Amino acid sequence: MCFGDGLDGGRVRAMADAQSDLVRSFSDVRLFANAKILAVSRLIYRNKWKKLAALRQKQEEMYLPLIDLRRRRRSRHRPSSSSEPPAAYVDTLSDLEVPDEDDDGPAKLAVNKAHYKRRRLCDGELVGMCAELLGAGSETTASAVQWIMANLVKHADEQEAVRREIHNFVAAEADQVGEEVLGKLEYLNAVIMEALRLHPPTSVAYRQVMEDDHVIHQGQRIPAGTVVYCPLAALARSCEDPDDFKPQRFLANGADVKMMPFGAGRRVCPGKDTAMRHVSYFVANLVREFVWTEVDGEHAVDLRPHVEFFTLMKRPLRAHLQLARPELKTN
């Protein structure tokens, strides 16, 4: 999705390792989030800054050659050409133009957006955007799938309900649950939404109150510039039996559940639809192909969270898998 086809396994593993290192360092990133005191923060936390700078350098060394490769391919093939290579995320970034801000750029924009000069993204911005897609787009999806399957292991009746629904829409001889079917699987969607309610991909969301916002708390308007802290899991528990796994909440005529696992408003996760499509696809096919049962002893399912930047399982999922369609087993 990000760089197109043709990446070898070793490069992909190196990217995954770099992203994992970065995720584990997110608490350090927040130390340098305030641009007004960045110079002071870099001085006080010089070792943490050096570590983050090294991680960034590693990303640039991995990503920039791939970005340049896509640029060269696009320069050889015009969009109207039948030999145009498959589109990748980097291709959309290469064509993107953003406002070229100077000292009074925001003031100009407020007066007349048409007078705002535009520019292409620089290499550093391209690397950052790719890292954001690879990190936020893969870590959260993998975590969500793991939480969903863990809950289905703990609730065999719900797992069987999803499997029956899939069998009603997918022929036994079909190779997979295709994307064209996913929108019809209402119970699968309810299971996914209930798991996201209990275990949102990230634990918190931060939003800064803007001048045109009207945020009221306990009768008082929150002033512009205030950073509001939103605990996502807590927000989604304002319902009946909040700690129980009940997918029925999300079926037709179910309760009105207030939740925002992907954030909300103008800062809602731009990859929400892609994430839901991937999670639905993986879970549907995992349930169709295998019966998932709990392992005894120390590897039993543990639904306690381990919260870093992402909400992970404290103990990674372990389960017994048995072919759900043994008649199709090949030698």
Secondary structure by P-SEA (a helix, b strand, c coil): ccccccccaaaaaaaaaaaaaaaaaaaaaaaaccccaaaaaaaaaaaaaaaaaaaaaaaaaccaaaaaaaaaaaaaccccccccccccaaaaaaaccccccccaaaaaaacccccbbbbcccaaaaaaaaaaaaacccaaaaaaaaaaaaaaaacaaaaaaaaaaaaaccccccccccccccccaaaaaaaaaaaaaacccccbbbbbbccccccccccccccccbbbbbccccccccccccccccccccccccccccccccccccccccaaaaaaaaaaaaaaaaaaccccccccccccccccccccccccccccbbbbbcccccccccc
